């Protein structure tokens, strides 16, 4: 899909407490290192298996991204620019670059950035073979969203902001972040966030490693105590559908807004509450699939309020896909 890019004079201003949020999140994901990559993405050498804890949600996100890539290539374009804000170990950007190359894009510019140095180092290591491909300009950098992006206005075809990146930021900063992403993005912006009512998680690793964790969403405070002695406290916000849409509707045409992985993750194999045999039960898995498709856009399953403003369609600008994990 094409979109009309609206340029405006804009200088982002972020709350003072954003720096503290970034520092706390940096420490958590930096210390997690390779454990986070395994928890979030599974085996980094098997890009398209999607058989981990978040397999169902990841398959849905990838189907969308692959469709966007194919549609752009079908227009005859041979160049593409991709930005991944909060890229972690770089798995999603490597997926996109690899697929773009096989589709026949001959000029691929891709940048991923993250607050955690350990994650960026891992991303750089895993991307070494891709960086050698002709026409591929792939970089990973330590940076954060609380500031102006270096990309020129309208220079990015696809911007990603996946998993819990937006949840770590002060909610009052999201309109500024939305405007800055919109400034650089010419076609598609895809984001996922943690939803109010989502399944419990400690965000950086398997829940089995937590001695204790708690989340006070009224104050956006997350506290985790791990069995290895680490203790973390940082800001974290869970979104409703209407809330997320309201933060981005001024800058984007919202193409799709849905709950993501409402049921599958709840029935993931875990010896403490679910038998491993569930994943081999085809009839049960098919029923979960049916529930996901039928209920992913029902308001009562992912927050209160109408997904779009009263009186019709959202404002038209550039496309935004929004989902929950």
N, C-alpha and C positions, 0 to 999 in steps of 0.2 A: 504494500500500500504506500501511496505517496502522502506527503503532508505539507502544509504550508508553514514555513519557518518564520517566526515573528521575532525579529531582532529588536532589542531595546537597550537603552542605557541602564546598566545594572552593576552595582557593586555590592557583593554579599556581605552581610554583617551577621555574625554568629554570637550567641550568648557566651559570657565568660565561663560558665560551667562546662561548656563543650570541651575545653582543654582537659579538665579533670576526667570527664567521661572517656576521652581518647586515651589518656594515660592508663586508666584502669583496664580498659579493654585490651590495650597493647600488652600489658603484663599478662593477662589471662591467656591470650592466643599465642603470645610469644613463648610462654612456658609450656604450653600444650605441645608445641612442635609437631612431630610426625604423628603423634597420637590423634591430633585433631584431624589430620588428613585421612587417616584410616577410618575414623568415626564418621566423617562427613561424606567422603567420596569412595571409600573402599580401596581396592587395589588400583594404584595410580597408573599401572601399565595396561590396564584393561578399561579403556575409556568408555566403552559403550555397553558394558555388561549390566549396569544398574541393578545389581543384586544385593545391595547393602540394606541397612536399616531404612534408608529413605528411598528405596528403589522405585516404589510406585510414583512418588512425587517427582523424582528425578526423570523418570520416563516421560511424564507429562510435560515437564519443562523442556526436555530435549526435543520432543515431537514439535513443540511450538517453535523452538529456535531453528530446527532443521527446516521447517516450513518457511520461515522468514528468509533464511539463506537461499533456499531454492527459488523463492519468489523474486528476490533481488537478482539472482543469476538469470532468471527467465526474461528479465527486461533487457538482457544483452550486456549488462554491466560486467566488466572484467576486473574491477577494482572494488575493494571494500575496506571500511575502517570500523574497528570494533573497540569498545572500551569496557573494561570490567572494573567497576568501583567496589572495592572490598573483595578482591579476587581470592584471598586465602592462598592455598597451595597451587592455584592456577588451573585446576582441572577443567572448569567450564570454558575458559579461554582456549585451552589446548584442544578441547573438543571442537569448538567453533572454527579455529584456524585449520585443524586437520580436515574437517568436512569442507570448508571453503576451498581448500586446495584441491580436493578430489572433485569438487563441482566445476572446477575450471577457472576460478578466479586467479588471475596472474599477478595481481598486486594486492597484497594483504597487509594492512597496517593494523596492529593490535597492541594495546597497552593495558596491562593490569596493574592495579596498585592496592596496597593493603597496609594497615597500621603496624602489623607484626613482622619484624625483620626475619624471624625464623620461618614464617610462611613464605615470604618472598624468596628467601634463599632456596627453599625447597622447590618453589615454582621455577626458578631459574635453572636449577639442576635438571628437573624433569623436562624442560623445554629445549634442551641443547640440540636434539636432532631436528626439531621443527625450525630452529633458527638458521639451520644450514640450507633450507629449501629455497630455491630461486623465487624471488618475488615476495618473500615473507619477511616482514619487519616486525618482530615480536619482542616486546620489552616488559619487564616487571620491575616495579619501583616501590619503595617504602613511602607512602603518602596517605592522606586521609581526605574525607569529603568536606571537612569544615574549612573550606576556603575556595578560591577561584581555581577552576580547572585550566590546565595549560592548553587544551585543545582550542582551535579556532571555532568561531561560531558556525554551527551547521556542518561541521566537518566529520561527524561520527554517524555512521549508518545504523549501528546497533549498539546500544548501551545496556549493560547488565548491572544489577545491584541485587544479588541473590543471598539466600539464607537470612541471617539476622542482622545484616549491616545497618539498616535503618532503625532497627529496634534499639541499638546501642546509642543512638544520637538523641539529644534533647528534642522533644516533639516540637517545641517552638521554633526550632531551626529548620524544620522540614519545608516550609514554603520557600525559604531561600535556597535550600538544596534542590528543590524541584525546579526553580527558575534557572539555576546554574546548569543542571543536567539538560533542561530544555534548550538552553542557549547553545550547547555543543551538539545536540542530537538532531539529526535531520529526518530520521525515519522512525525507528522503533526504540522504545525503552521498555525493558522487562525487569520486574522486580518481584521478589517474594519476601514475606515477613512472617514473624511468628504471630499467630492470631490469639485473641482472647478465647480461652477455652481449649487451647491446643494441648496436646499430650505433654506430660512432664519431661523436662530435659535439663541437663546441666551445660548444654551449649558447646562445650569444648571437648567432650569425651563421653564415653558410655556412662549411663547413669549408675552402673554397677560400681564405679570407682568413687562414688560420693558417699561419705559417711552421713552427711546432712546437707540439705539445700532448701532454700525457701525463696519465695518471690512475692513481694508486696506490690501489686500492680497499681494500687492507689498512690504509692510514692515512687513507682518505677525503680524499686531497689531489688537486686538479686544478690543472694549470698550463698556461697558454695564452700563446703568443707570437705576436702578429699581425704581418703584413707592414708595418703602418703604425707599428710601434714600440711599441705597447702591450703590456704584460706583466701578466698577472693570475695570482694564486694564491688559491684559496679551497677550503673544505671542500665535498666532494660525495660522496654515498653512493649506491651502486647496490644495489637491493633484490632479494632472492629472494622468491618467493611466500609461503613459510611465514613469513619474517621480517616482512613487511608485515602479514600476517593476525594474527600474534601481537601486534603493537603496538596493533591496533584491536579485537580480538575481545571485550575486556572491556566495551566501551562500545557496540558495534554488533552487530546481526545482519548477517553478511556475506551479501549477496544474490548477488553474483557476483564471481568472482576469476579473471582471465584475462590471458594475454599479449596484447598489443595491437600490431599491426603488426610481426609477427615476420619477415615476408618482403618485403612491398611496399617498405619503405624501402630494403632492400638492393639492390633492382633499379630504384631511381629513376634517371632519365636523368642521366648525368654523363659528360662527354666523356673523362674519365680512365679509366673502366672499364666503363660501360654505354652502349650506343647508344641514341639518342633513339627509335629505331624500336620499342623494347620496349613503350612505352606505347600504341602503335598496334596491337600484336599481340593481338587479342581472345582467341585461344586461350591464349596465355601468361598474360594477365591473369586469365582464368577459372581457370586452374590455380593461380595464386597465391591467389585467393579461396578455392578449395577447401582448400588447405593451411592457410590462416589459420583457417578454420572448424573443420577437423578436429584441429588441433594446439594451438589457443590455450589449452586447459586441460590439456595434457599437462605434467606436472611437469618432465620432463627439458628442456623448452624454456624454462622460466622459473624455474629454481631448484630446490633440493632440499627434501624434506620434504613431508608431507601438507598439502594446502590447508586442511583442517579438522582439529581435534583428533581423536585416536582415539576411537572409540565413538559417532560420530554427528554430528548437526547442530551448528552453532555456536550460541552463546547468543543468546537473543532479546531485542532491545531496539529499536533503530531501524535502518533499512536503510542499507547501505553497498555501493557498487559500487567495485571496485578494479581497475585495469588498468595496463598498462605501455606505454611508448612507447620 
